[in-house]
Amino acid sequence: MGASGIVSSVALAPRKGLTDPSQSWKLVFLGSFVGVSNLFFASRYADPRLGVDPRIPVLSSFGYSLAGLLVGIGTKLGNGCTSGHGICGLGRLSRRSLAAVCVFMSTSVATAILTSPFSKFAPYTDFLRSEHVSQKHEGLGTAVTLVIAVAALAPQAIKALLKQKSDEKPNPDDAKLPGAVVSGSLFAAGLALSGMVFPSKVYAFLNLSGIPDGSFDPTLAMVMLAGVIVSWLSYQLVEGHSCLNKCTALQKPLACPCFSIPNQKVVNWPLVAGAAMFGVGWGLGGLCPGPAIFQAAVGMDKVIAFWWPAFFAGSFWGQRLMAERSKK
């Protein structure tokens, strides 16, 4: 999985997401993700450092929009984000993903340092900050969760009713749905428990200038390392990706009819440029697509009103750029 690809493909082609059986798992994944986020973690979502600790900047509405736009364009050009490249890509020892991770980590760290309220460039980046913290509205989060949940469940309910009236053979794509439920639920819980859903925690990890004053937080490095280790261990059971010759390869995943693993190896300019833009957006806002889905599910108003619309606009633009490039 890759959070940016799942969200953007559903948003940019909603009709296909609702009617194409091969795409149903994406909506089910998102439905389980927002359901777990809202039902189990929304009441615990609170970040005491936001607006209290002066070392942690609070984004303005424009800052949220700019961050979302850059993340949207960057994930399309670079074909992934922290989950797609950082966990899945590094887990299968992808050269492209290694290049992307190096680029977006470098640019995100540089952005966090340069936009710090205590940077010498602070007067020039003041327009990116605000005194008004994004507020949580439970009703708004519930509405977002219900819309996504209904979109995920409606095609399955219709399909179940139609099957009762016909003798059609089971669709092999239905095998993906249980795995999507489990994956979406685990992803939401993992992000919430690790603290990656808090932009301030991400900023404290990326802002290396906080080392002298003690505001630097290295714990998210352990989160990513643990994810990469689990991913790498899983790929040892996939033919062509195992480093251990004695491992027995699986013929297919547990919940899919076949493996679908990216095989691109070329490190090109869209990958580098996209990773750089994603890194700037991530360093600026502390949000990548996964945590941003969580924040929408719990009702964070500025994320819903500014970050997500800008992300979808960026995804659309990035998709157009890649389509134009493919024609040449």
C-alpha positions as CSV (number, residue, x, y, z in Angstrom):
1,M,0.0,0.0,0.0
2,G,0.8,3.7,-0.3
3,A,-1.5,6.1,1.4
4,S,-1.1,8.9,-1.2
5,G,-1.9,6.6,-4.1
6,I,-4.9,5.2,-2.4
7,V,-6.4,8.5,-1.5
8,S,-5.6,10.4,-4.8
9,S,-6.8,7.6,-7.0
10,V,-10.2,7.4,-5.2
11,A,-10.6,11.2,-5.2
12,L,-9.5,11.8,-8.8
13,A,-11.6,9.0,-10.2
14,P,-14.5,8.6,-7.8
15,R,-16.8,6.8,-10.3
16,K,-14.2,4.2,-11.0
17,G,-13.6,3.8,-7.2
18,L,-17.3,3.2,-6.7
19,T,-18.0,0.9,-9.7
20,D,-14.8,-0.9,-10.5
21,P,-14.5,-4.1,-8.4
22,S,-10.7,-4.1,-8.6
23,Q,-10.7,-0.7,-6.9
24,S,-13.2,-1.5,-4.1
25,W,-10.5,-2.5,-1.6
26,K,-9.2,1.1,-1.6
27,L,-12.6,2.5,-0.3
28,V,-12.8,-0.4,2.2
29,F,-9.2,0.4,3.4
30,L,-10.1,4.1,3.9
31,G,-13.4,3.2,5.6
32,S,-11.7,1.0,8.1
33,F,-9.0,3.6,8.6
34,V,-11.3,6.5,9.4
35,G,-13.7,4.2,11.4
36,V,-10.9,3.1,13.8
37,S,-9.5,6.7,13.9
38,N,-12.8,8.2,14.9
39,L,-14.2,5.5,17.2
40,F,-11.1,4.6,19.1
41,F,-8.6,7.5,19.0
42,A,-10.6,10.7,18.4
43,S,-11.3,11.2,22.1
44,R,-7.6,10.9,22.9
45,Y,-6.4,13.2,20.2
46,A,-4.9,16.2,21.9
47,D,-1.5,17.9,21.4
48,P,-0.6,20.0,24.5
49,R,2.4,21.4,22.7
50,L,0.4,23.0,19.9
51,G,0.1,26.7,20.6
52,V,1.8,26.3,24.0
53,D,5.5,25.5,23.3
54,P,6.9,28.5,21.3
55,R,9.4,26.3,19.7
56,I,6.6,24.5,17.7
57,P,5.2,26.7,14.9
58,V,1.5,26.8,14.3
59,L,0.6,26.9,10.5
60,S,-1.5,29.6,9.0
61,S,-4.3,28.8,6.6
62,F,-2.0,29.6,3.7
63,G,0.7,27.4,5.3
64,Y,-1.7,24.5,5.4
65,S,-2.7,25.1,1.7
66,L,0.9,25.4,0.5
67,A,1.9,22.2,2.4
68,G,-1.0,20.2,1.0
69,L,-0.4,21.4,-2.5
70,L,3.3,20.5,-2.4
71,V,2.6,17.0,-0.9
72,G,-0.1,16.4,-3.6
73,I,2.1,17.3,-6.5
74,G,5.2,15.6,-5.0
75,T,3.5,12.3,-4.3
76,K,2.2,12.1,-7.9
77,L,5.6,13.0,-9.5
78,G,7.6,10.9,-7.1
79,N,5.1,7.9,-7.0
80,G,4.9,7.7,-3.3
81,C,5.4,9.1,0.2
82,T,6.6,7.9,3.6
83,S,4.5,4.7,3.4
84,G,5.0,3.8,-0.3
85,H,8.8,4.7,-0.5
86,G,9.8,4.8,3.2
87,I,8.2,1.5,4.4
88,C,7.3,-0.6,1.4
89,G,10.1,0.6,-0.9
90,L,12.9,0.4,1.6
91,G,11.6,-3.0,2.7
92,R,12.1,-4.4,-0.7
93,L,15.5,-2.7,-1.1
94,S,14.3,-0.5,-4.0
95,R,16.9,1.8,-5.4
96,R,14.3,4.3,-6.4
97,S,12.8,4.4,-3.0
98,L,16.2,4.8,-1.3
99,A,16.8,7.8,-3.5
100,A,13.4,9.2,-2.8
101,V,13.7,8.8,1.0
102,C,17.2,10.5,1.0
103,V,15.8,13.4,-1.0
104,F,12.6,14.0,1.0
105,M,14.2,13.5,4.3
106,S,16.9,16.1,3.4
107,T,14.4,18.6,2.1
108,S,12.0,18.1,5.0
109,V,14.7,18.7,7.5
110,A,16.0,21.8,5.7
111,T,12.4,23.1,5.5
112,A,11.7,22.6,9.2
113,I,15.0,24.3,10.1
114,L,14.5,27.3,7.8
115,T,10.9,27.9,8.7
116,S,11.5,27.7,12.5
117,P,10.3,30.7,14.4
118,F,13.8,31.1,15.7
119,S,15.5,30.8,12.3
120,K,17.2,34.0,11.0
121,F,14.8,33.7,8.1
122,A,11.8,33.9,10.5
123,P,10.8,37.4,9.3
124,Y,10.5,36.1,5.8
125,T,8.4,33.0,6.7
126,D,6.1,34.7,9.2
127,F,3.2,34.5,6.7
128,L,3.3,30.7,7.1
129,R,2.6,30.8,10.8
130,S,-0.4,31.8,12.9
131,E,-1.5,32.2,16.5
132,H,-4.7,30.3,15.8
133,V,-4.4,26.5,16.3
134,S,-6.5,24.1,14.1
135,Q,-9.5,23.1,16.2
136,K,-11.1,19.7,16.6
137,H,-14.8,19.5,15.8
138,E,-16.2,16.1,16.7
139,G,-19.3,16.6,14.5
140,L,-17.1,17.4,11.5
141,G,-15.0,14.4,12.0
142,T,-18.0,12.1,12.4
143,A,-19.4,13.6,9.1
144,V,-16.2,12.9,7.2
145,T,-16.0,9.4,8.7
146,L,-19.6,8.6,7.8
147,V,-19.3,9.8,4.2
148,I,-16.2,7.6,3.6
149,A,-17.7,4.7,5.4
150,V,-21.0,4.9,3.4
151,A,-18.9,5.2,0.2
152,A,-17.0,2.0,1.2
153,L,-20.0,0.0,2.2
154,A,-22.6,1.0,-0.4
155,P,-21.0,-0.9,-3.4
156,Q,-20.5,-4.0,-1.2
157,A,-24.2,-3.8,0.0
158,I,-25.4,-3.4,-3.6
159,K,-23.2,-6.3,-4.8
160,A,-24.5,-8.5,-2.0
161,L,-28.1,-7.8,-3.0
162,L,-27.5,-8.5,-6.6
163,K,-25.7,-11.7,-5.9
164,Q,-28.7,-13.0,-4.1
165,K,-30.7,-12.6,-7.3
166,S,-28.2,-14.2,-9.6
167,D,-25.9,-17.1,-10.0
168,E,-22.7,-15.1,-10.8
169,K,-19.4,-16.6,-9.8
170,P,-17.6,-14.9,-6.9
171,N,-15.4,-12.0,-8.0
172,P,-11.7,-12.7,-7.2
173,D,-11.2,-9.1,-6.2
174,D,-13.5,-9.7,-3.2
175,A,-10.6,-11.6,-1.6
176,K,-8.8,-8.3,-1.1
177,L,-11.5,-6.8,1.1
178,P,-10.7,-8.6,4.4
179,G,-7.0,-7.7,4.0
180,A,-8.0,-4.1,3.3
181,V,-10.1,-3.9,6.5
182,V,-7.2,-5.3,8.6
183,S,-4.6,-3.1,6.9
184,G,-6.6,0.1,7.3
185,S,-7.3,-0.6,10.9
186,L,-3.7,-1.4,11.8
187,F,-2.4,1.6,9.9
188,A,-4.7,4.0,11.8
189,A,-3.9,2.4,15.1
190,G,-0.1,2.4,14.4
191,L,-0.1,6.1,13.3
192,A,-2.1,7.1,16.4
193,L,-0.1,5.1,18.9
194,S,3.3,6.1,17.5
195,G,2.4,9.8,17.5
196,M,2.8,10.4,13.8
197,V,-0.6,12.0,13.7
198,F,0.7,15.0,15.7
199,P,2.3,17.6,13.3
200,S,4.2,19.0,16.3
201,K,5.9,15.6,17.0
202,V,6.8,15.3,13.3
203,Y,8.2,18.9,13.3
204,A,10.2,18.1,16.5
205,F,11.7,15.1,14.7
206,L,12.6,17.0,11.5
207,N,13.9,20.2,13.1
208,L,17.5,19.3,13.9
209,S,18.1,22.8,15.2
210,G,16.2,21.8,18.3
211,I,18.9,19.5,19.4
212,P,20.7,22.2,21.6
213,D,17.5,23.3,23.4
214,G,16.2,19.8,23.9
215,S,13.1,20.1,21.6
216,F,14.4,17.5,19.1
217,D,12.4,14.3,19.2
218,P,14.2,11.2,17.7
219,T,11.5,8.7,18.5
220,L,9.8,8.7,15.0
221,A,13.1,7.3,13.6
222,M,12.4,4.2,15.6
223,V,8.8,4.1,14.2
224,M,10.1,4.1,10.6
225,L,12.8,1.6,11.4
226,A,10.4,-0.8,12.9
227,G,8.1,-0.5,9.9
228,V,10.9,-1.1,7.5
229,I,12.0,-4.2,9.4
230,V,8.5,-5.7,9.3
231,S,8.3,-4.9,5.6
232,W,11.7,-6.4,4.9
233,L,10.8,-9.6,6.7
234,S,7.6,-9.9,4.7
235,Y,9.5,-9.5,1.4
236,Q,11.7,-12.4,2.3
237,L,8.7,-14.6,1.4
238,V,8.4,-13.0,-2.0
239,E,10.2,-14.6,-4.9
240,G,12.8,-12.3,-6.4
241,H,13.0,-10.1,-3.3
242,S,14.5,-12.5,-0.7
243,C,18.0,-12.1,0.6
244,L,17.8,-15.5,2.3
245,N,18.1,-18.4,-0.1
246,K,16.5,-20.9,2.3
247,C,13.2,-19.0,2.5
248,T,10.2,-20.6,0.8
249,A,8.5,-18.2,-1.5
250,L,4.8,-17.6,-1.3
251,Q,2.9,-18.2,-4.5
252,K,0.5,-15.3,-3.7
253,P,-0.5,-13.0,-0.9
254,L,-2.9,-14.2,1.7
255,A,-5.7,-12.0,0.5
256,C,-5.0,-11.5,-3.2
257,P,-4.8,-13.7,-6.3
258,C,-1.3,-12.5,-7.2
259,F,1.5,-10.2,-6.1
260,S,1.5,-6.6,-7.5
261,I,4.9,-5.1,-6.8
262,P,6.4,-2.1,-8.6
263,N,9.4,-3.0,-10.7
264,Q,10.7,0.4,-11.8
265,K,14.4,0.9,-11.2
266,V,15.3,4.1,-12.9
267,V,16.0,7.2,-10.7
268,N,14.7,10.0,-12.9
269,W,13.9,13.7,-12.5
270,P,10.2,13.3,-11.7
271,L,11.1,11.0,-8.8
272,V,13.7,13.4,-7.5
273,A,11.6,16.6,-8.0
274,G,8.5,14.9,-6.6
275,A,10.4,13.7,-3.5
276,A,11.8,17.1,-3.0
277,M,8.4,18.8,-3.2
278,F,6.9,16.2,-0.9
279,G,9.7,16.8,1.6
280,V,9.2,20.6,1.6
281,G,5.4,20.1,2.1
282,W,6.0,17.5,4.9
283,G,8.6,19.7,6.6
284,L,6.3,22.7,6.4
285,G,3.1,21.1,7.7
286,G,4.2,18.0,9.5
287,L,1.6,16.0,7.6
288,C,1.8,13.3,5.0
289,P,-1.3,11.6,3.6
290,G,-1.8,9.0,6.3
291,P,-1.8,11.3,9.3
292,A,-3.8,13.8,7.3
293,I,-6.6,11.2,6.8
294,F,-6.5,10.6,10.6
295,Q,-6.8,14.4,11.3
296,A,-9.8,14.6,8.9
297,A,-11.5,11.6,10.6
298,V,-11.2,13.3,14.0
299,G,-12.4,16.7,12.7
300,M,-9.4,19.0,12.6
301,D,-10.9,22.0,10.8
302,K,-7.9,23.6,9.0
303,V,-6.7,20.2,7.7
304,I,-10.1,19.6,6.2
305,A,-10.7,23.1,4.9
306,F,-7.2,23.9,3.6
307,W,-4.8,21.0,3.5
308,W,-7.0,18.4,1.8
309,P,-8.4,20.6,-1.0
310,A,-4.9,21.8,-1.8
311,F,-3.7,18.2,-1.8
312,F,-6.3,17.1,-4.3
313,A,-5.5,20.1,-6.5
314,G,-1.8,19.2,-6.3
315,S,-2.5,15.5,-7.1
316,F,-4.6,16.5,-10.1
317,W,-1.9,18.8,-11.4
318,G,0.9,16.2,-10.8
319,Q,-1.2,13.6,-12.6
320,R,-1.5,16.0,-15.6
321,L,2.2,16.6,-15.6
322,M,3.0,12.9,-15.6
323,A,0.4,12.3,-18.4
324,E,1.9,15.0,-20.5
325,R,5.4,13.6,-19.9
326,S,4.3,10.1,-21.0
327,K,3.1,11.5,-24.4
328,K,6.5,12.8,-25.3
